[in-house]
Amino acid sequence: MEDSQIIALYFRRSEQAIVETDQKYGPYCFQIASHILSSPEDGEECVSDTYLTAWKSIPPNRPIRLAPFLGKITRHIALDRWRRRSAGKRGGGEVQLALEELEECIPGKDTPEDALRRKEFRDGLNRFLTTLPEQERMIFVSRYWYLRSIREISQGTGLSEGSIKTRLFRTRSKLRTFLSEGELL
């Protein structure tokens, strides 16, 4: 079923919308959640929470593309769950490591005044990603959006773990320069 048809089901408040969403995007959402949480059970709960959130937000929202809309919801829910679960713990594994790697590239994130700045940052980040060669963009997104481990990215690309680390370091450096030149840092 096409996204527009699924969204129309949400607008009609048909429970079939959830069934169709699960059928088309369930594995995609589960992959996002399970990578962040490292637990199939928690991943399944996140996917259920994603459907509930989508149900509550469509309408009034009318996403043009359903996959990124659902992916963003799933990622936020999974990260919130991960933060609650790991509050007070040291370490935290791949998610913590990936977030720490990007920390120096992200502008202020706690004050209300920074809402516009965060939007400008997001738009700048999207512009930056379009400048990257496809493989570099895929590696960057795999690490920092899907929060995949260096080993998983290495296995998926056929590149060595050292090569992945080097490419990520260089891409983060390019990102810092790009954001500084655009006065987004």
C-alpha positions in Angstrom: 0.0 0.0 0.0 1.2 3.5 -0.8 2.1 6.0 1.9 -0.7 8.3 0.9 -3.2 5.5 1.2 -1.9 4.6 4.7 -2.0 8.3 5.8 -5.6 8.5 4.4 -6.5 5.6 6.7 -5.0 7.5 9.7 -7.1 10.5 8.8 -10.3 8.3 8.6 -9.2 7.0 12.1 -9.2 3.4 10.7 -7.4 0.9 12.8 -6.3 -0.7 9.4 -3.7 2.2 9.3 -1.8 0.5 12.1 -2.0 -2.9 10.4 -0.7 -1.4 7.1 2.0 0.6 8.9 3.2 -2.5 10.7 3.2 -4.5 7.5 5.2 -2.0 5.5 7.4 -0.3 8.1 7.5 -2.7 11.1 10.9 -4.3 10.3 12.4 -0.8 9.5 11.2 0.6 12.9 12.3 -2.5 14.8 15.8 -2.3 13.3 16.2 1.3 14.5 14.9 0.5 18.0 16.8 -2.7 18.4 20.1 -1.2 17.4 19.7 1.5 20.0 18.4 -0.6 22.8 20.2 -3.9 22.1 17.1 -5.8 23.1 14.4 -7.4 20.8 11.8 -7.1 23.6 12.5 -3.4 24.1 12.6 -2.9 20.3 9.1 -4.4 19.9 7.8 -2.1 22.7 9.3 0.9 21.0 7.7 -0.1 17.7 4.3 -0.3 19.4 4.9 3.1 21.0 5.8 4.4 17.6 2.4 3.3 16.2 0.6 4.9 19.1 2.5 8.2 18.6 1.8 8.1 14.9 -1.9 7.5 15.6 -1.9 10.5 17.9 0.0 12.8 15.5 -1.7 11.9 12.2 -3.9 14.0 12.0 -3.0 16.9 12.3 0.4 16.0 10.7 0.4 14.8 7.2 3.9 13.5 6.5 4.9 13.4 2.8 7.1 10.3 3.4 6.0 7.9 6.1 9.3 6.1 6.5 11.4 9.1 7.8 8.4 10.2 9.9 8.1 6.8 11.6 11.9 6.4 11.8 12.3 9.7 13.6 9.5 8.8 16.1 11.1 5.4 16.7 14.5 6.8 17.2 13.3 9.4 19.7 11.3 6.8 21.7 14.2 4.4 21.7 16.7 7.1 22.7 14.4 8.2 25.5 14.1 4.7 26.7 17.8 4.1 26.5 18.5 7.3 28.5 16.1 6.3 31.2 17.5 2.8 31.4 21.1 3.9 31.5 20.6 6.9 33.8 23.2 6.8 36.5 25.2 4.0 34.9 28.7 4.4 33.6 29.6 3.6 30.1 26.6 2.8 28.0 28.0 1.0 25.0 27.7 1.9 21.4 24.9 4.5 21.7 26.8 6.5 24.3 30.0 6.3 22.3 28.3 7.4 19.1 26.6 10.3 20.9 29.9 11.4 22.5 31.7 11.3 19.1 29.2 13.9 17.7 28.9 16.0 20.9 31.5 18.5 19.9 29.8 19.1 16.5 26.3 19.9 18.0 25.4 23.4 19.1 23.8 24.2 22.4 20.8 22.0 23.0 19.3 22.9 26.4 18.1 26.5 26.2 14.9 27.6 24.7 16.7 30.4 22.7 18.4 27.7 20.7 15.3 26.3 19.0 15.9 28.4 15.8 19.6 27.6 16.0 18.8 23.8 16.2 16.6 24.2 13.1 19.4 26.0 11.2 21.8 23.3 12.4 19.6 20.5 11.1 19.2 22.2 7.8 23.0 22.8 7.6 23.6 19.1 8.5 21.3 18.0 5.7 23.2 20.3 3.3 26.5 18.9 4.5 25.3 15.3 4.0 24.5 16.1 0.3 28.1 17.1 -0.2 29.5 13.8 0.9 30.2 10.9 -1.5 27.5 8.2 -1.2 29.7 5.7 0.8 30.9 8.4 3.3 27.3 9.6 3.8 26.1 6.0 4.3 28.9 5.3 6.9 28.1 8.6 8.7 24.3 8.0 8.8 24.8 4.4 9.8 26.9 5.4 12.8 25.1 8.6 13.9 21.4 8.0 12.9 21.1 4.2 13.1 23.8 4.1 15.9 25.4 1.0 14.4 28.7 -0.2 15.8 32.0 0.2 13.9 32.1 -3.6 13.5 28.6 -3.7 11.9 29.5 -0.9 9.5 32.7 -2.6 8.7 30.9 -5.9 7.9 28.3 -4.1 5.8 30.8 -2.2 3.7 33.7 -4.6 3.5 36.1 -2.0 4.8 38.3 -2.5 7.8 37.2 -1.2 11.2 40.3 1.1 11.2 39.2 2.5 7.8 35.7 3.1 9.2 37.1 4.9 12.2 39.3 7.1 10.1 36.5 7.9 7.7 34.2 8.9 10.5 36.9 11.0 12.1 37.6 12.8 8.8 33.9 13.3 8.2 33.3 14.7 11.7 36.3 17.1 11.0 34.7 18.2 7.7 31.4 18.6 9.5 32.9 20.9 12.2 34.6 23.0 9.5 31.3 23.2 7.5 29.3 24.2 10.5 31.9 26.7 11.6 32.1 28.3 8.2 28.3 28.5 8.1 28.4 30.0 11.7 26.2 27.1 12.9 28.5 26.1 15.8 
